[in-house]
Amino acid sequence: MTNPAATPKVVMLMLIMSAILKFRCASSAVNHVVGDSSGWDLSSNISLWSASTTFYVNDSLVFNYTPDHDVIEVVSSDFATCRITSPVSSYDDVNGQTVILLSQPGSRYFICGRPRHCSMGLKLSVQVLYQLDQSNNTSSNHNTAVEGDNHGPYSSHGYSDLSTVSFSRLLLHLGITIIGIMWALCLC
């Protein structure tokens, strides 16, 4: 038989855990794999892909590419002319994967710095929006982004390994579960 005095405590625990999980879900970000399955490659239609994708603050761009490519962040005028002489940031990760956190609203511009690749269409312009409602944020790849090293004035964070992102998500879930169990044990 249950203790009648414990029932309000259990209900309160359930409401608090629900609020914590809702907050965590509402603040979770999306990793957008640039170019979907084709990746950051000349065979991808990057402009079509980006036109059908909405980017929010704390989402990440995941660039998957071969050694034939790199990722250069540039300003708007350099994006239009495919000029790489004054990059905001440069990424040429050995494992061919760069993850960049979209940490604030505004426009961001990325090009491939290899000869003629940008002029052949390997360039990406994104408009990062404030996230007002998580239900508007859709993508086929839902993973939580984490922070990394600061790269340039846009505070973009680059990662060379997506496993860091997944491990941080696992730790977040584990921490919430442990807190919930400890709270439940203290109340009952």
N, C-alpha and C positions, 0 to 999 in steps of 0.2 A: 504494500500500500504506500502511496506517496504522501509526503508531508504537505498539508494544505498551505502552510506558510511558504513553501518553496515554489509553488505554482506561479505567483507573480514574479518571482526572481527568474524563473526559467523563461517566462514570456519576455521579460526585460532583456535577458541574455539573447534570445532569438532576435529581438528587434535590433539590438546593438550589432550583433554579428551580421544581420541582413544589411544594415547601414554601412558597415565596414566593407562588405563584399560589393555592395552597389557602388561605393566610392571608388574602390579599386578598379572595378569594371569601367566606370565612367572615366577614370583617368588613364586607362590603358591606351596605349598607342598602337599604331599599325605600322608594320614594316612593308613598304611598297617595293616589290621587286621590279626594278626599272626594266621595261621591255618584256615583262612577264617571262615566259619560258625561253624566249630568244635571248634575253639578257641585254647587256650593253654591247651591242654588236651592229655592224652595218646592215645586217639582214633584218633587224628590228625596225618597226615603224614607231619610233620613239614619240614623235609628235602626236600620232593617233592614240597611243597608249596614254600619254599625259593628258590629252584632252578629255579622256573618259575616266580620269582619276581625280579625286578630291584630296587635297593635302591639308592636314591640320597641324597646329603647333604640337610638338612632341612625337609626331610620326617620324619615321625614318625612311630614307631612300637606301635601298640595297642594290648596289651595282655589282653584277656578276659579269666578269669579262676574262678574256684570254690575254696572254702576254702581248698580243698585237694592239691592245688598247690601254688607255689610262683614263683617269677622271680629273678634269681641271675645273675648279670653280672660278668663274670670272664675273665681271660687272656687265651690265646690260649692253654697253657700247661694244665691248670685246666679244660678247655673245653674237651680236648682229654681224660682226665682221670676221668671226672665228679667229680672233687674235689672242695669243697666249703669252705675250711678253710681260704682262703684269698680273699674274693670277692671284686670286684671293687665297686659294688653297690648291694643292696638287696631291693626287693620290695615285700611286702605282704599286698596289699591294702585290706581293709575291704570289699569294694564294688566289689572286683574281677576285677578291670580294672586298668591297668597301661599303661600310654602313655609315650614313651621314644623318645625324639627328637634325630635324627641322625645329630649332629651339625657339624661334620667334616668328611672328607673322611678317609677310612681305614677299617680294620676288627673289628667287634664287636661280642662278644660271650655271649650267654645267656643260662642258664640251669635252670631246676626245682631243687630246693634244697631238696625236700622231698626224703626219702630213696628209692633208686633204680629207681626213675622216669627218671633221666638223662640217666642211662644205658639202660632204656627201650625205649629211643628215644625222650624224651621230652627235646630237646636241639636245639638251633638255632644259626647258624653262618651266619652273613651277611657281605657283602662287600659293603661299602658305597662309591659311586662314586660322582665326581663333576658333577653338573648338567649343561650341555652345551646347551641342547635343550629340552624344556618342552614337545615337541611332542613325545619324546622317553619315557616319564614317564607315564606308564599306570598302572591302578589299578581299581578295582571295587568300591572303596570307596574314593572319592575325597573330602577332607576337608583340610583347611589350618591349619598348626601347629602353635602353639604359644610357647613362651619361659616360663620357670618355674624356679624352684630352681635348683641350680647346684648340681650334684651328681657325685663326683669322677673325676679322671683325664681326662676322655673322654668327659667331659662337657655334659653328657647326662642329659636330663631334664625329670623328671618323673611327671606325672599328675595322680591323682586318679579319675578324672572325665572328660569325653570327652565333657561335656557341656561347659566347659571353652574354649575349642578349638572352638566350634561352635559360642559361644558368641563373641569371638574376631573377627571371620570372619564377623559376622553381623556388628560389630562396624566399621570394615574396609570398608565395602560396604557403610554404612551410611555416613561415613566421605567423601568418594569419591563423593557420590551423592550430599552432601551439598556443597562441594567445587565447583562442576560443576554448580549447580544452582546459587550460589553466583556469579561466574564468568560470567555466561550468563546474569544475571541481570545487572551487571556492564557494560557489553559491548554493550548492546542493548538500 
